[in-house]
Amino acid sequence: MENIYPSVIDVVVDAKLPYFVKSYETLIAQTVQDFELVLVVGYPGTEVRAFMAEQEPMFKLTIVQEPPREKYPCRASANNLGMDAASGNLYIGTQDDILYPPNWVESHIEHHKKPGGPYFVMSRVVGTLTNGTRAEEDEFWDRISDPMRYPAVMRWQYGSGHSLSLPMDVARACRHDERFNSRYGWEDIDYSLQCFNKGCKFIIDNDVAVKHQPHGDSAEERWEQSPGGFWRWLTERSINRRKFYEKWGFEPETGVLNDGFGLSGELGPKD
């Protein structure tokens, strides 16, 4: 890519304001400030809007309001709203509770200057649980970063919304499937598989890691912990698994995460 101008799509629909503020502080400390920040704010978003009204960032700021949802905000639709509003030619996707190293934006830009794209770049995610122990997502990234277990051609499997980038024209051509809800990751896997079929080559950037702030007070978790929430969790989990299988023809967990699953030609929707 040439003349790269990134649009950072930051989905602010879940974490409480203190987590977003810490995340924002690491964005204004980026070594590169020539980018657009598109904040997709979950309804009603009053606290986030009030905080941003007091800020004077060097980068361009665009705020998009997500409509109210019956249960909890949908990250798939929020990302699509952000892409529609963005003015840049490089999509960098993230969310409201992530902390970034100073060279995070710069690193994504440099990857897309390389010939031979289009590339789908993911920063490694480092997570710590509230009790200080190593998060499961750390172990997951250890697995998919091992070229002996997961050759590069297989790395379409996990398009984490925490920190990814790809050319905006490819991002818009794929779009996030809003049939999947925001909690169980299948909208991420579905999206990365669409990008794989568009010819994206996947890169995991282990040198520029972002940190997932530990907290247990997301909108989704509050919904799960409400009366009857556990049974709704089981129901939605099975519904989303079926949706994924009906679309792609294989199980999202056994087909994606198990060792030995290989790609042969193009994977596409069953219909």
C-alpha positions in Angstrom: 0.0 0.0 0.0 1.1 3.6 -0.7 0.1 6.9 0.9 -1.3 5.0 4.0 -3.8 6.9 6.2 -5.2 4.7 9.0 -8.6 4.8 10.5 -8.5 3.3 14.0 -12.0 1.9 14.6 -12.4 1.8 18.4 -15.6 0.1 19.5 -16.5 1.7 22.8 -19.6 -0.3 23.7 -18.6 -2.5 26.6 -16.1 -1.4 29.2 -16.8 1.3 31.8 -15.3 4.8 31.4 -12.1 4.3 33.5 -10.9 1.5 31.2 -11.6 3.6 28.1 -9.7 6.5 29.6 -6.6 4.4 30.2 -6.9 3.1 26.7 -7.3 6.6 25.2 -4.2 7.8 27.0 -2.1 5.2 25.2 -3.6 6.3 21.8 -2.6 10.0 22.3 0.9 8.8 23.1 1.4 7.1 19.7 4.6 7.9 17.8 2.4 8.5 14.8 -0.5 10.9 15.2 -1.5 11.2 11.5 -4.5 9.0 11.7 -8.2 9.1 12.2 -9.8 7.8 15.4 -13.4 6.6 14.8 -15.1 6.0 18.2 -18.3 3.8 17.9 -20.0 4.6 21.1 -22.6 2.3 22.6 -26.0 3.7 23.6 -26.3 6.0 25.4 -22.6 6.8 25.6 -23.1 9.9 27.7 -19.9 9.5 29.8 -17.7 8.8 26.8 -19.0 11.8 24.9 -18.5 14.1 27.9 -14.9 12.9 28.3 -14.1 13.3 24.6 -15.6 16.8 24.5 -12.8 17.9 26.9 -10.0 16.4 24.7 -8.0 18.1 22.0 -6.2 15.2 20.2 -3.7 15.8 17.4 -5.4 13.2 15.2 -8.8 13.5 13.5 -11.7 12.4 15.6 -15.0 10.9 14.4 -17.7 9.8 16.8 -20.4 7.4 15.7 -23.4 6.5 17.9 -24.6 2.9 18.0 -28.4 2.4 18.4 -29.7 0.9 21.6 -29.8 -2.9 21.8 -32.2 -5.2 23.5 -29.5 -7.2 25.4 -26.0 -5.9 24.9 -24.1 -4.0 22.2 -23.2 -5.9 19.1 -19.6 -5.6 18.1 -20.2 -6.8 14.6 -22.6 -4.0 13.8 -20.5 -1.5 15.6 -17.4 -2.3 13.5 -19.5 -2.0 10.4 -20.8 1.4 11.5 -17.2 2.5 12.1 -16.0 1.3 8.7 -18.8 3.2 7.0 -17.9 6.4 8.7 -14.1 6.1 8.3 -12.1 8.2 5.8 -8.8 6.3 5.9 -7.6 3.6 3.5 -6.3 1.3 6.3 -8.6 -0.3 8.7 -7.2 -0.8 12.3 -9.8 -2.4 14.5 -9.7 -2.4 18.3 -11.9 -2.0 21.4 -12.4 0.1 24.5 -10.3 -1.7 27.1 -7.0 -2.2 25.2 -3.6 -0.6 26.2 -1.2 0.1 23.3 2.6 0.4 23.1 3.7 3.8 21.6 4.6 2.2 18.2 1.4 0.3 17.8 -0.1 2.4 14.9 3.3 2.8 13.3 3.9 -0.9 13.3 0.6 -1.6 11.6 1.4 1.0 8.9 4.9 -0.5 8.3 3.5 -4.0 7.7 1.2 -2.7 5.0 4.0 -1.0 3.2 5.5 -4.4 2.3 4.9 -5.7 -1.2 2.8 -8.8 -1.8 -0.3 -7.9 0.1 -3.1 -7.6 1.0 -2.2 -8.4 4.6 -4.3 -9.1 7.7 -2.1 -8.1 10.6 -2.9 -9.0 14.2 -1.0 -7.6 17.2 -0.3 -10.2 19.9 -2.8 -9.7 22.8 -1.5 -10.0 26.4 -4.1 -10.6 29.0 -4.1 -10.8 32.8 -7.0 -11.9 34.9 -8.2 -9.9 37.8 -6.5 -12.2 40.3 -3.2 -11.6 38.5 -2.8 -15.0 36.9 -2.0 -15.5 33.2 -5.1 -15.3 31.0 -6.3 -18.1 28.7 -5.9 -15.8 25.7 -2.1 -15.6 26.4 -1.9 -19.4 26.1 -4.0 -19.3 22.9 -1.7 -16.8 21.3 1.3 -19.0 22.2 -0.3 -21.8 20.3 -1.2 -20.0 17.1 2.1 -18.2 17.1 4.0 -21.5 16.9 4.8 -22.1 13.2 5.3 -25.8 13.8 1.7 -26.1 15.0 0.0 -23.5 12.9 1.6 -22.7 9.5 1.0 -19.2 8.3 -1.7 -20.3 5.8 -3.9 -21.5 8.8 -3.8 -18.2 10.7 -7.1 -17.0 9.3 -8.6 -18.7 12.2 -8.7 -15.9 14.8 -9.3 -12.4 13.6 -9.3 -10.8 17.0 -11.1 -7.5 17.3 -8.6 -6.4 19.9 -6.0 -5.3 17.4 -6.1 -6.0 13.7 -5.5 -4.2 10.4 -6.1 -4.7 6.7 -6.8 -2.5 3.7 -10.0 -0.6 4.0 -11.4 -1.8 0.7 -11.0 -5.4 1.8 -12.4 -4.7 5.2 -15.5 -3.1 3.6 -15.9 -5.9 1.1 -16.1 -8.5 3.8 -17.9 -6.7 6.6 -18.8 -8.3 9.9 -21.8 -10.7 9.9 -24.3 -9.3 12.3 -26.1 -12.6 12.7 -23.5 -13.5 15.3 -23.7 -11.9 18.7 -20.8 -10.1 20.5 -19.9 -12.6 23.2 -18.4 -15.8 21.8 -16.0 -14.8 19.1 -17.6 -16.4 16.1 -18.1 -13.1 14.4 -14.3 -12.6 14.6 -13.6 -16.1 13.2 -16.2 -15.6 10.5 -14.8 -12.2 9.5 -11.2 -13.4 9.3 -12.3 -16.4 7.2 -14.0 -14.0 4.8 -10.8 -12.0 4.6 -8.8 -15.2 3.9 -11.1 -15.9 1.0 -10.4 -12.4 -0.3 -6.7 -13.2 -0.6 -5.4 -11.8 2.7 -2.1 -13.1 4.0 -2.1 -13.3 7.8 0.7 -11.9 10.0 0.9 -12.2 13.8 3.0 -9.4 15.2 4.5 -10.8 18.3 6.9 -7.9 18.7 4.2 -5.2 19.2 1.8 -6.6 21.9 -1.3 -4.9 23.2 -2.6 -5.5 26.7 -6.2 -6.5 27.5 -7.1 -4.7 30.7 -8.5 -7.1 33.4 -12.0 -6.4 34.5 -15.2 -8.4 35.0 -17.9 -5.8 34.6 -18.7 -5.8 30.9 -22.2 -5.3 29.6 -22.2 -8.9 28.4 -21.1 -10.3 31.7 -23.8 -8.2 33.6 -26.4 -9.6 31.2 -25.1 -13.2 31.8 -25.2 -12.8 35.5 -28.8 -11.4 35.6 -31.6 -13.8 36.6 -31.8 -16.6 34.0 -28.6 -15.3 32.4 -26.8 -18.7 32.5 -29.5 -20.4 30.5 -29.6 -17.6 28.0 -25.8 -18.0 27.7 -26.2 -21.7 26.9 -28.9 -21.0 24.4 -27.1 -18.3 22.5 -23.9 -20.3 22.5 -25.6 -23.2 20.8 -27.5 -20.9 18.4 -24.3 -19.2 17.2 -22.5 -22.5 16.8 -25.4 -23.6 14.5 -25.3 -20.4 12.6 -21.6 -20.8 11.9 -22.0 -24.4 10.9 -24.9 -23.6 8.6 -22.9 -20.9 6.9 -19.5 -22.6 6.6 -20.1 -26.3 6.9 -17.8 -27.0 9.9 -17.8 -26.5 13.6 -16.3 -23.2 14.7 -14.4 -24.8 17.6 -13.4 -28.2 16.4 -12.8 -27.0 12.8 -10.8 -23.9 13.8 -8.9 -24.6 17.0 -7.9 -28.2 16.8 -4.4 -29.2 15.7 -4.2 -30.9 12.3 -7.0 -28.9 10.7 -5.7 -27.9 7.2 -6.9 -25.7 4.4 -7.3 -27.1 0.9 -8.3 -24.5 -1.6 -11.0 -22.0 -0.8 -13.3 -22.4 2.2 -16.7 -20.8 1.5 -20.3 -20.7 2.7 -22.2 -23.9 2.0 -24.7 -22.0 -0.1 
